[in-house]
Amino acid sequence: MYISVTNGLEIDRAERLLRQNGKEVRLTSLEFGLLEYLASRPNTVCPRDEILDHVWGPRFRYDTGTIDVHLNALRRKAGWSSKSPIETIRGVGLIFRAKREVAHYTIDLQSFLAEWLHSHEPETRNAGLVVQMHLTPFVNEITIEPEALKRMLDNILAALLPATHPGVLRLSSKLTMQHFILSLDLNGTTNELRIPIYGDF
């Protein structure tokens, strides 16, 4: 099974294959081992002795050029330059430059929160809470991964509930120049989620 390691580049660890922009690239065992080791440590400089130890084994105590030979073969087969995605840091080691693919999701906030509250209704009811929602009226949609927002809200609620006395749980929002702010207020204790309007969350 292929997994993405950076934009347009996927590897299959079980079959030890590389796929570059949908095209399969056949590698030797050592070429794949070198790629896999570096890709598993993205944007981190890996010293040459560490690479030798993990890819070639502890018997290879000194790099006599073998890393560069296999790296050059890997670059040639994949059609990579000397800078991307694997770059040589002279006198130090190698680094796999990974660019994160950013997916954008637009969600209807009112519907999302209504569904989230419904899924936690037994917990809030057992705690004796009355739920109120007051959202900024002209903000109907926000851009954020739904599962990430759900996890954050779940974590806040889980932290608030154990010491809760009957009262009011208020969900409110406001908009600033940089953030959309979602607040959970439980009996005077407020937790905020600040969601950037521009850029990645």
Secondary structure in CASP SS format (residue, H / E / C, confidence):
PFRMAT SS
TARGET T0000
AUTHOR 0000-0000-0000
METHOD secondary structure of the structure
MODEL  1
M C 1.00
Y C 1.00
I E 1.00
S E 1.00
V E 1.00
T E 1.00
N C 1.00
G C 1.00
L E 1.00
E E 1.00
I E 1.00
D E 1.00
R C 1.00
A C 1.00
E C 1.00
R C 1.00
L E 1.00
L E 1.00
R E 1.00
Q E 1.00
N C 1.00
G C 1.00
K E 1.00
E E 1.00
V E 1.00
R C 1.00
L C 1.00
T C 1.00
S H 1.00
L H 1.00
E H 1.00
F H 1.00
G H 1.00
L H 1.00
L H 1.00
E H 1.00
Y H 1.00
L H 1.00
A H 1.00
S C 1.00
R C 1.00
P C 1.00
N C 1.00
T C 1.00
V E 1.00
C E 1.00
P E 1.00
R H 1.00
D H 1.00
E H 1.00
I H 1.00
L H 1.00
D H 1.00
H H 1.00
V H 1.00
W H 1.00
G C 1.00
P C 1.00
R C 1.00
F C 1.00
R C 1.00
Y C 1.00
D C 1.00
T C 1.00
G C 1.00
T H 1.00
I H 1.00
D H 1.00
V H 1.00
H H 1.00
L H 1.00
N H 1.00
A H 1.00
L H 1.00
R H 1.00
R H 1.00
K H 1.00
A H 1.00
G C 1.00
W C 1.00
S C 1.00
S C 1.00
K C 1.00
S C 1.00
P C 1.00
I E 1.00
E E 1.00
T E 1.00
I E 1.00
R C 1.00
G C 1.00
V C 1.00
G E 1.00
L E 1.00
I E 1.00
F E 1.00
R C 1.00
A C 1.00
K C 1.00
R C 1.00
E C 1.00
V C 1.00
A C 1.00
H C 1.00
Y C 1.00
T E 1.00
I E 1.00
D E 1.00
L H 1.00
Q H 1.00
S H 1.00
F H 1.00
L H 1.00
A H 1.00
E H 1.00
W H 1.00
L H 1.00
H H 1.00
S H 1.00
H C 1.00
E H 1.00
P H 1.00
E H 1.00
T H 1.00
R H 1.00
N H 1.00
A C 1.00
G C 1.00
L E 1.00
V E 1.00
V E 1.00
Q E 1.00
M E 1.00
H E 1.00
L C 1.00
T C 1.00
P C 1.00
F C 1.00
V C 1.00
N C 1.00
E E 1.00
I E 1.00
T E 1.00
I C 1.00
E C 1.00
P H 1.00
E H 1.00
A H 1.00
L H 1.00
K H 1.00
R H 1.00
M H 1.00
L H 1.00
D H 1.00
N H 1.00
I H 1.00
L H 1.00
A H 1.00
A H 1.00
L H 1.00
L H 1.00
P H 1.00
A H 1.00
T C 1.00
H C 1.00
P C 1.00
G E 1.00
V E 1.00
L E 1.00
R E 1.00
L E 1.00
S E 1.00
S E 1.00
K E 1.00
L E 1.00
T C 1.00
M C 1.00
Q C 1.00
H E 1.00
F E 1.00
I E 1.00
L E 1.00
S E 1.00
L E 1.00
D E 1.00
L E 1.00
N C 1.00
G C 1.00
T E 1.00
T E 1.00
N E 1.00
E E 1.00
L E 1.00
R E 1.00
I E 1.00
P E 1.00
I C 1.00
Y C 1.00
G C 1.00
D C 1.00
F C 1.00
END
